[in-house]
Amino acid sequence: MTSDLSRHVADYLRLRRALGFKLVNEGVILPQFVAFLEQAGQSTVTAQTAIAWAQQPQGVNPINWVHRLVAVRGFALNLEVDLLFFDTTSTYFERDEEEDGDDAFRRFGHSKDHRPDLPQIVIGLAVTKEGIPVRCWCWPGNSNDPQVLAEVRDDLRDWKLGRVITVVDRGFSSADNLAYLRRAGVHYIAGMRMRDGNPLVEQVLSRQGRYQQVKDNLRVKEVRLDASDTRFVICHNPEQAERDAAQRADAITRIQAELARIADQRHRDAKRPRGDKTRQRNEAAHVRAECALRDHPTLGRWLTQQANGRLKANTAKVKAEARLDGKYLIATSDPHISTEDVALGYKNLLEAERGFRDLKTHLLLRPVFHRLEHRIRAHVLICWPNRVTCATRTLHAISSRSRLRTMSGSPR
């Protein structure tokens, strides 16, 4: 009996050949790949199975890996997609000034590489739940996440997609973005900001209910509000909750120790005459220490300034944050997807982030030795389709080293 994948391959080859493509190699490669999947008892195409098959048999020329993976990727993109994961990153350029003009491409903006001093561009990547890249975008460096979502959805409108659920992180979860997805007929799974004072989020978090165990480190609880058709899922990671509590306790301990040190020194300086230069110099040092503590990137959030200008630990903020330890909030517009699939689908957004790590490390996206916009776009587009090929070479290198260690008898 012909399997579903075999029928998909036949339909894919027939359609592409009707459009004028010869697909001589694909006509041989894809049936072999389907046979490999059926022998392994798998019914879905994933990056891992494609890599494993491309290396068969042992010792095959690496050039053949590329041909096989390119053929499989073209076929995989023709399959219907249920979940699309989208995220953005940035890459910087080693130059001091940004470009001028309305059409400038290399601009200053929010740097996800922690280099706000350098001009950059913004890169978007959409992948399937199996980690297969679908589409790549480039925007000027001053673009922000909510602005680009409408363009991404419009670009994907012509793809052969089934019941699409777009998965986005908290940077894309503004009301306007989610409303645009609904108007486009697309369901979404979106991370929600829990600390921006949204009354809707506060109402969701205050609802009581039992958690459902999904995995050892993940519990979920669904909340529905009468005034909204959106489903909210509260996810709780007990291990992360312990880490959050420990980090917060460590921060409060550091703050209290520093405030106690400043108070003790002020108490000693109070015994000096009021006009004493040493006392004045020490007071200026105390003020600088308090300012540095208030502006600290991690400790400053736990402080509040009193009417007299002195600092103290913000106990209300500490208590409020303790309620959120290990939690994150997800919203979905799909009325049929299960609560477990909502949580696991959002966690799979890591596939897009893994794609960015591959771009910036193995595929050497930086440095970019180009100045013109169309050349910069070409550089990025050359890098992103080779993500799977790069992973294949990495696995081959690891397996080669393992075989060498086995032959030499070395334990390391």
One Martini backbone bead per residue (centre of mass of N, CA, C, O) as a GRO file, in nm:
protein
  412
    1MET     BB    1   0.097   0.035   0.021
    2THR     BB    2   0.066   0.365  -0.010
    3SER     BB    3   0.198   0.622   0.131
    4ASP     BB    4   0.175   0.946   0.217
    5LEU     BB    5   0.462   1.028   0.135
    6SER     BB    6   0.457   0.906  -0.147
    7ARG     BB    7   0.226   1.085  -0.247
    8HIS     BB    8   0.367   1.353  -0.197
    9VAL     BB    9   0.602   1.304  -0.388
   10ALA     BB   10   0.437   1.263  -0.645
   11ASP     BB   11   0.296   1.540  -0.638
   12TYR     BB   12   0.549   1.714  -0.635
   13LEU     BB   13   0.677   1.614  -0.902
   14ARG     BB   14   0.435   1.672  -1.087
   15LEU     BB   15   0.412   1.975  -1.034
   16ARG     BB   16   0.704   2.068  -1.102
   17ARG     BB   17   0.708   1.949  -1.391
   18ALA     BB   18   0.467   2.120  -1.495
   19LEU     BB   19   0.655   2.391  -1.448
   20GLY     BB   20   0.957   2.278  -1.584
   21PHE     BB   21   1.089   2.078  -1.399
   22LYS     BB   22   1.292   1.800  -1.394
   23LEU     BB   23   1.399   1.639  -1.142
   24VAL     BB   24   1.612   1.403  -1.148
   25ASN     BB   25   1.733   1.370  -0.863
   26GLU     BB   26   1.464   1.381  -0.701
   27GLY     BB   27   1.343   1.116  -0.831
   28VAL     BB   28   1.560   0.947  -0.654
   29ILE     BB   29   1.590   1.066  -0.364
   30LEU     BB   30   1.300   1.075  -0.235
   31PRO     BB   31   1.229   0.769  -0.235
   32GLN     BB   32   1.468   0.698  -0.051
   33PHE     BB   33   1.378   0.869   0.191
   34VAL     BB   34   1.105   0.732   0.238
   35ALA     BB   35   1.221   0.448   0.287
   36PHE     BB   36   1.380   0.531   0.539
   37LEU     BB   37   1.136   0.619   0.710
   38GLU     BB   38   0.977   0.352   0.699
   39GLN     BB   39   1.200   0.179   0.828
   40ALA     BB   40   1.196   0.375   1.095
   41GLY     BB   41   0.885   0.453   1.157
   42GLN     BB   42   0.829   0.729   1.003
   43SER     BB   43   0.596   1.025   0.915
   44THR     BB   44   0.810   1.256   0.944
   45VAL     BB   45   0.985   1.554   0.872
   46THR     BB   46   1.319   1.603   0.982
   47ALA     BB   47   1.628   1.719   1.038
   48GLN     BB   48   1.744   1.461   1.169
   49THR     BB   49   1.662   1.254   0.949
   50ALA     BB   50   1.801   1.395   0.713
   51ILE     BB   51   2.088   1.376   0.825
   52ALA     BB   52   2.103   1.070   0.864
   53TRP     BB   53   2.047   0.998   0.562
   54ALA     BB   54   2.274   1.170   0.417
   55GLN     BB   55   2.513   0.977   0.555
   56GLN     BB   56   2.426   0.757   0.369
   57PRO     BB   57   2.666   0.587   0.370
   58GLN     BB   58   2.950   0.531   0.498
   59GLY     BB   59   3.165   0.767   0.332
   60VAL     BB   60   3.022   0.973   0.193
   61ASN     BB   61   3.013   1.237   0.009
   62PRO     BB   62   2.949   1.560   0.111
   63ILE     BB   63   2.814   1.655  -0.151
   64ASN     BB   64   2.568   1.462  -0.121
   65TRP     BB   65   2.442   1.597   0.121
   66VAL     BB   66   2.354   1.854  -0.017
   67HIS     BB   67   2.170   1.733  -0.235
   68ARG     BB   68   1.978   1.588  -0.039
   69LEU     BB   69   1.892   1.831   0.143
   70VAL     BB   70   1.776   2.009  -0.079
   71ALA     BB   71   1.557   1.811  -0.169
   72VAL     BB   72   1.414   1.779   0.106
   73ARG     BB   73   1.349   2.075   0.156
   74GLY     BB   74   1.164   2.121  -0.089
   75PHE     BB   75   0.958   1.905   0.002
   76ALA     BB   76   0.895   2.006   0.294
   77LEU     BB   77   0.778   2.289   0.200
   78ASN     BB   78   0.524   2.145   0.053
   79LEU     BB   79   0.412   2.089   0.306
   80GLU     BB   80   0.204   2.105   0.549
   81VAL     BB   81   0.158   2.358   0.801
   82ASP     BB   82   0.089   2.415   1.147
   83LEU     BB   83   0.366   2.538   1.258
   84LEU     BB   84   0.496   2.869   1.317
   85PHE     BB   85   0.816   3.011   1.378
   86PHE     BB   86   0.894   3.344   1.508
   87ASP     BB   87   1.191   3.555   1.485
   88THR     BB   88   1.439   3.789   1.602
   89THR     BB   89   1.740   3.961   1.505
   90SER     BB   90   2.084   4.079   1.515
   91THR     BB   91   2.340   4.252   1.316
   92TYR     BB   92   2.655   4.387   1.301
   93PHE     BB   93   2.880   4.666   1.229
   94GLU     BB   94   3.219   4.777   1.175
   95ARG     BB   95   3.104   5.089   1.259
   96ASP     BB   96   3.037   5.415   1.372
   97GLU     BB   97   2.820   5.486   1.155
   98GLU     BB   98   2.531   5.552   1.022
   99GLU     BB   99   2.310   5.575   0.787
  100ASP     BB  100   2.164   5.784   0.553
  101GLY     BB  101   1.840   5.830   0.502
  102ASP     BB  102   1.544   5.672   0.412
  103ASP     BB  103   1.716   5.400   0.289
  104ALA     BB  104   1.852   5.307   0.527
  105PHE     BB  105   2.002   5.006   0.674
  106ARG     BB  106   2.236   5.090   0.865
  107ARG     BB  107   2.123   5.101   1.197
  108PHE     BB  108   2.023   5.208   1.484
  109GLY     BB  109   1.931   4.989   1.770
  110HIS     BB  110   1.807   4.713   1.909
  111SER     BB  111   2.039   4.500   2.056
  112LYS     BB  112   2.085   4.138   2.068
  113ASP     BB  113   2.424   4.171   2.099
  114HIS     BB  114   2.510   4.410   2.285
  115ARG     BB  115   2.553   4.660   2.038
  116PRO     BB  116   2.459   4.989   2.046
  117ASP     BB  117   2.731   5.122   1.903
  118LEU     BB  118   2.624   4.971   1.643
  119PRO     BB  119   2.529   4.911   1.349
  120GLN     BB  120   2.233   4.749   1.195
  121ILE     BB  121   2.034   4.458   1.144
  122VAL     BB  122   1.728   4.285   1.082
  123ILE     BB  123   1.631   3.941   1.150
  124GLY     BB  124   1.413   3.696   1.010
  125LEU     BB  125   1.264   3.373   1.124
  126ALA     BB  126   1.111   3.082   0.981
  127VAL     BB  127   0.985   2.779   1.131
  128THR     BB  128   0.931   2.471   1.198
  129LYS     BB  129   0.885   2.225   1.439
  130GLU     BB  130   1.147   2.069   1.298
  131GLY     BB  131   1.352   2.316   1.191
  132ILE     BB  132   1.257   2.420   0.915
  133PRO     BB  133   1.319   2.647   0.695
  134VAL     BB  134   1.112   2.901   0.527
  135ARG     BB  135   1.200   3.210   0.607
  136CYS     BB  136   1.367   3.524   0.521
  137TRP     BB  137   1.457   3.845   0.672
  138CYS     BB  138   1.518   4.205   0.609
  139TRP     BB  139   1.599   4.499   0.807
  140PRO     BB  140   1.635   4.771   0.944
  141GLY     BB  141   1.790   4.850   1.249
  142ASN     BB  142   1.519   5.030   1.354
  143SER     BB  143   1.348   4.796   1.377
  144ASN     BB  144   1.064   4.645   1.516
  145ASP     BB  145   0.876   4.381   1.594
  146PRO     BB  146   0.576   4.485   1.547
  147GLN     BB  147   0.624   4.603   1.251
  148VAL     BB  148   0.691   4.311   1.092
  149LEU     BB  149   0.444   4.114   1.110
  150ALA     BB  150   0.271   4.198   0.866
  151GLU     BB  151   0.481   4.125   0.649
  152VAL     BB  152   0.510   3.828   0.716
  153ARG     BB  153   0.218   3.742   0.666
  154ASP     BB  154   0.201   3.840   0.369
  155ASP     BB  155   0.439   3.656   0.261
  156LEU     BB  156   0.280   3.378   0.360
  157ARG     BB  157   0.011   3.372   0.193
  158ASP     BB  158   0.134   3.199  -0.073
  159TRP     BB  159   0.166   2.960   0.082
  160LYS     BB  160   0.143   2.612   0.149
  161LEU     BB  161  -0.097   2.618   0.395
  162GLY     BB  162  -0.264   2.525   0.648
  163ARG     BB  163  -0.334   2.521   0.971
  164VAL     BB  164  -0.230   2.809   1.107
  165ILE     BB  165   0.007   2.864   1.379
  166THR     BB  166   0.131   3.139   1.525
  167VAL     BB  167   0.450   3.180   1.688
  168VAL     BB  168   0.511   3.414   1.952
  169ASP     BB  169   0.650   3.640   2.139
  170ARG     BB  170   0.639   3.913   2.352
  171GLY     BB  171   0.728   4.123   2.122
  172PHE     BB  172   0.436   4.047   1.947
  173SER     BB  173   0.182   4.085   2.179
  174SER     BB  174   0.018   4.294   2.072
  175ALA     BB  175  -0.298   4.388   1.999
  176ASP     BB  176  -0.249   4.459   1.699
  177ASN     BB  177  -0.109   4.197   1.610
  178LEU     BB  178  -0.332   3.995   1.694
  179ALA     BB  179  -0.556   4.126   1.527
  180TYR     BB  180  -0.422   4.083   1.252
  181LEU     BB  181  -0.419   3.774   1.257
  182ARG     BB  182  -0.726   3.740   1.275
  183ARG     BB  183  -0.796   3.892   1.009
  184ALA     BB  184  -0.611   3.673   0.844
  185GLY     BB  185  -0.699   3.378   0.962
  186VAL     BB  186  -0.505   3.343   1.220
  187HIS     BB  187  -0.364   3.164   1.454
  188TYR     BB  188  -0.232   3.188   1.796
  189ILE     BB  189   0.081   3.189   1.988
  190ALA     BB  190   0.140   3.392   2.283
  191GLY     BB  191   0.335   3.579   2.465
  192MET     BB  192   0.303   3.739   2.784
  193ARG     BB  193   0.306   4.015   2.969
  194MET     BB  194   0.339   4.038   3.341
  195ARG     BB  195   0.484   4.354   3.404
  196ASP     BB  196   0.283   4.599   3.263
  197GLY     BB  197  -0.016   4.628   3.405
  198ASN     BB  198  -0.223   4.443   3.291
  199PRO     BB  199  -0.547   4.376   3.378
  200LEU     BB  200  -0.585   4.106   3.231
  201VAL     BB  201  -0.342   3.961   3.355
  202GLU     BB  202  -0.425   3.997   3.650
  203GLN     BB  203  -0.684   3.831   3.622
  204VAL     BB  204  -0.553   3.565   3.540
  205LEU     BB  205  -0.353   3.529   3.788
  206SER     BB  206  -0.600   3.532   4.008
  207ARG     BB  207  -0.687   3.264   3.928
  208GLN     BB  208  -0.810   2.969   4.016
  209GLY     BB  209  -0.643   2.637   4.012
  210ARG     BB  210  -0.537   2.355   3.853
  211TYR     BB  211  -0.268   2.174   3.771
  212GLN     BB  212  -0.109   2.027   3.485
  213GLN     BB  213   0.085   1.766   3.409
  214VAL     BB  214   0.334   1.737   3.148
  215LYS     BB  215   0.608   1.756   3.295
  216ASP     BB  216   0.850   1.759   3.525
  217ASN     BB  217   0.896   2.096   3.441
  218LEU     BB  218   0.566   2.110   3.374
  219ARG     BB  219   0.286   2.327   3.429
  220VAL     BB  220  -0.073   2.368   3.368
  221LYS     BB  221  -0.322   2.646   3.321
  222GLU     BB  222  -0.647   2.725   3.242
  223VAL     BB  223  -0.790   3.044   3.130
  224ARG     BB  224  -1.116   3.201   3.136
  225LEU     BB  225  -1.285   3.480   3.004
  226ASP     BB  226  -1.584   3.640   2.958
  227ALA     BB  227  -1.464   3.899   2.777
  228SER     BB  228  -1.309   3.655   2.622
  229ASP     BB  229  -1.189   3.425   2.354
  230THR     BB  230  -0.931   3.391   2.495
  231ARG     BB  231  -0.675   3.172   2.576
  232PHE     BB  232  -0.520   3.093   2.888
  233VAL     BB  233  -0.177   2.995   2.986
  234ILE     BB  234  -0.029   2.870   3.274
  235CYS     BB  235   0.314   2.835   3.339
  236HIS     BB  236   0.511   2.592   3.541
  237ASN     BB  237   0.848   2.591   3.679
  238PRO     BB  238   0.992   2.462   3.954
  239GLU     BB  239   1.293   2.502   3.892
  240GLN     BB  240   1.273   2.804   3.813
  241ALA     BB  241   1.154   2.898   4.082
  242GLU     BB  242   1.405   2.837   4.249
  243ARG     BB  243   1.597   3.022   4.090
  244ASP     BB  244   1.445   3.287   4.130
  245ALA     BB  245   1.455   3.290   4.440
  246ALA     BB  246   1.765   3.278   4.467
  247GLN     BB  247   1.832   3.535   4.306
  248ARG     BB  248   1.667   3.729   4.480
  249ALA     BB  249   1.804   3.672   4.751
  250ASP     BB  250   2.084   3.759   4.656
  251ALA     BB  251   2.012   4.051   4.584
  252ILE     BB  252   1.907   4.138   4.866
  253THR     BB  253   2.168   4.081   5.017
  254ARG     BB  254   2.345   4.283   4.861
  255ILE     BB  255   2.179   4.533   4.924
  256GLN     BB  256   2.186   4.524   5.236
  257ALA     BB  257   2.495   4.532   5.259
  258GLU     BB  258   2.537   4.806   5.115
  259LEU     BB  259   2.347   4.979   5.294
  260ALA     BB  260   2.492   4.912   5.561
  261ARG     BB  261   2.764   5.031   5.484
  262ILE     BB  262   2.669   5.323   5.433
  263ALA     BB  263   2.536   5.370   5.713
  264ASP     BB  264   2.791   5.321   5.883
  265GLN     BB  265   2.961   5.550   5.759
  266ARG     BB  266   2.766   5.778   5.830
  267HIS     BB  267   2.778   5.737   6.134
  268ARG     BB  268   3.082   5.805   6.159
  269ASP     BB  269   3.071   6.088   6.013
  270ALA     BB  270   2.877   6.230   6.225
  271LYS     BB  271   3.123   6.286   6.435
  272ARG     BB  272   3.199   6.500   6.259
  273PRO     BB  273   3.229   6.790   6.155
  274ARG     BB  274   3.033   6.960   5.932
  275GLY     BB  275   3.295   7.112   5.781
  276ASP     BB  276   3.439   6.865   5.711
  277LYS     BB  277   3.610   6.741   5.438
  278THR     BB  278   3.589   6.438   5.487
  279ARG     BB  279   3.283   6.433   5.518
  280GLN     BB  280   3.216   6.548   5.238
  281ARG     BB  281   3.367   6.334   5.074
  282ASN     BB  282   3.212   6.088   5.185
  283GLU     BB  283   2.924   6.178   5.100
  284ALA     BB  284   2.982   6.172   4.796
  285ALA     BB  285   3.047   5.868   4.795
  286HIS     BB  286   2.771   5.771   4.896
  287VAL     BB  287   2.603   5.883   4.662
  288ARG     BB  288   2.745   5.725   4.440
  289ALA     BB  289   2.675   5.445   4.553
  290GLU     BB  290   2.366   5.481   4.534
  291CYS     BB  291   2.352   5.536   4.231
  292ALA     BB  292   2.482   5.268   4.141
  293LEU     BB  293   2.263   5.091   4.274
  294ARG     BB  294   2.012   5.211   4.127
  295ASP     BB  295   2.159   5.159   3.825
  296HIS     BB  296   2.158   4.871   3.838
  297PRO     BB  297   2.064   4.616   3.621
  298THR     BB  298   1.970   4.406   3.875
  299LEU     BB  299   1.929   4.575   4.156
  300GLY     BB  300   1.741   4.828   4.095
  301ARG     BB  301   1.453   4.680   4.092
  302TRP     BB  302   1.469   4.643   4.432
  303LEU     BB  303   1.433   4.957   4.456
  304THR     BB  304   1.360   5.246   4.669
  305GLN     BB  305   1.279   5.590   4.712
  306GLN     BB  306   1.277   5.810   4.947
  307ALA     BB  307   1.203   6.126   5.058
  308ASN     BB  308   1.521   6.161   5.158
  309GLY     BB  309   1.682   5.971   4.923
  310ARG     BB  310   1.684   5.703   5.029
  311LEU     BB  311   1.743   5.361   5.027
  312LYS     BB  312   1.534   5.062   4.966
  313ALA     BB  313   1.375   4.783   4.982
  314ASN     BB  314   1.120   4.644   4.776
  315THR     BB  315   0.880   4.460   4.917
  316ALA     BB  316   0.647   4.467   4.712
  317LYS     BB  317   0.812   4.362   4.472
  318VAL     BB  318   0.900   4.096   4.598
  319LYS     BB  319   0.613   3.982   4.643
  320ALA     BB  320   0.520   3.996   4.345
  321GLU     BB  321   0.750   3.815   4.223
  322ALA     BB  322   0.688   3.554   4.384
  323ARG     BB  323   0.424   3.489   4.213
  324LEU     BB  324   0.622   3.448   3.930
  325ASP     BB  325   0.771   3.202   3.983
  326GLY     BB  326   0.816   3.006   3.699
  327LYS     BB  327   0.637   3.191   3.513
  328TYR     BB  328   0.418   3.185   3.217
  329LEU     BB  329   0.228   3.348   2.955
  330ILE     BB  330  -0.037   3.226   2.740
  331ALA     BB  331  -0.191   3.291   2.420
  332THR     BB  332  -0.495   3.180   2.242
  333SER     BB  333  -0.727   3.143   1.950
  334ASP     BB  334  -0.753   2.839   1.966
  335PRO     BB  335  -1.025   2.619   2.045
  336HIS     BB  336  -0.880   2.314   1.994
  337ILE     BB  337  -0.628   2.322   2.126
  338SER     BB  338  -0.441   2.203   2.358
  339THR     BB  339  -0.282   2.288   2.643
  340GLU     BB  340  -0.026   2.124   2.593
  341ASP     BB  341   0.027   2.229   2.299
  342VAL     BB  342   0.064   2.520   2.374
  343ALA     BB  343   0.314   2.489   2.555
  344LEU     BB  344   0.495   2.322   2.356
  345GLY     BB  345   0.479   2.520   2.119
  346TYR     BB  346   0.622   2.756   2.263
  347LYS     BB  347   0.886   2.604   2.331
  348ASN     BB  348   0.953   2.560   2.015
  349LEU     BB  349   1.073   2.850   1.965
  350LEU     BB  350   1.373   2.752   1.987
  351GLU     BB  351   1.419   2.690   1.689
  352ALA     BB  352   1.467   2.981   1.600
  353GLU     BB  353   1.703   3.034   1.796
  354ARG     BB  354   1.883   2.809   1.680
  355GLY     BB  355   1.909   2.936   1.400
  356PHE     BB  356   2.064   3.188   1.499
  357ARG     BB  357   2.307   3.043   1.615
  358ASP     BB  358   2.397   2.921   1.349
  359LEU     BB  359   2.440   3.185   1.194
  360LYS     BB  360   2.658   3.310   1.414
  361THR     BB  361   2.851   3.055   1.408
  362HIS     BB  362   2.878   2.825   1.187
  363LEU     BB  363   2.796   3.040   0.938
  364LEU     BB  364   2.928   3.319   0.964
  365LEU     BB  365   2.771   3.600   0.945
  366ARG     BB  366   3.018   3.706   1.085
  367PRO     BB  367   3.142   3.919   0.902
  368VAL     BB  368   3.024   4.193   0.693
  369PHE     BB  369   3.157   4.261   0.358
  370HIS     BB  370   2.924   4.496   0.321
  371ARG     BB  371   2.727   4.788   0.189
  372LEU     BB  372   2.505   4.697   0.018
  373GLU     BB  373   2.190   4.591   0.046
  374HIS     BB  374   2.178   4.352  -0.165
  375ARG     BB  375   2.436   4.216  -0.045
  376ILE     BB  376   2.339   4.170   0.242
  377ARG     BB  377   2.096   3.998   0.170
  378ALA     BB  378   2.260   3.777   0.023
  379HIS     BB  379   2.428   3.688   0.264
  380VAL     BB  380   2.191   3.587   0.438
  381LEU     BB  381   2.061   3.394   0.221
  382ILE     BB  382   2.311   3.205   0.208
  383CYS     BB  383   2.312   3.110   0.507
  384TRP     BB  384   2.023   2.992   0.592
  385PRO     BB  385   1.999   2.725   0.403
  386ASN     BB  386   2.276   2.596   0.551
  387ARG     BB  387   2.195   2.490   0.830
  388VAL     BB  388   2.172   2.181   0.783
  389THR     BB  389   2.448   2.139   0.656
  390CYS     BB  390   2.606   2.229   0.903
  391ALA     BB  391   2.499   2.011   1.095
  392THR     BB  392   2.611   1.776   0.936
  393ARG     BB  393   2.913   1.848   0.962
  394THR     BB  394   2.918   1.844   1.267
  395LEU     BB  395   2.836   1.546   1.304
  396HIS     BB  396   3.070   1.433   1.135
  397ALA     BB  397   3.298   1.541   1.314
  398ILE     BB  398   3.212   1.397   1.570
  399SER     BB  399   3.218   1.106   1.457
  400SER     BB  400   3.514   1.112   1.370
  401ARG     BB  401   3.636   1.157   1.650
  402SER     BB  402   3.514   0.905   1.775
  403ARG     BB  403   3.661   0.702   1.590
  404LEU     BB  404   3.947   0.789   1.666
  405ARG     BB  405   3.926   0.729   1.968
  406THR     BB  406   3.860   0.430   1.934
  407MET     BB  407   4.122   0.350   1.775
  408SER     BB  408   4.326   0.473   2.004
  409GLY     BB  409   4.195   0.438   2.308
  410SER     BB  410   4.095   0.704   2.400
  411PRO     BB  411   3.904   0.858   2.660
  412ARG     BB  412   3.910   1.170   2.494
   0.00000   0.00000   0.00000
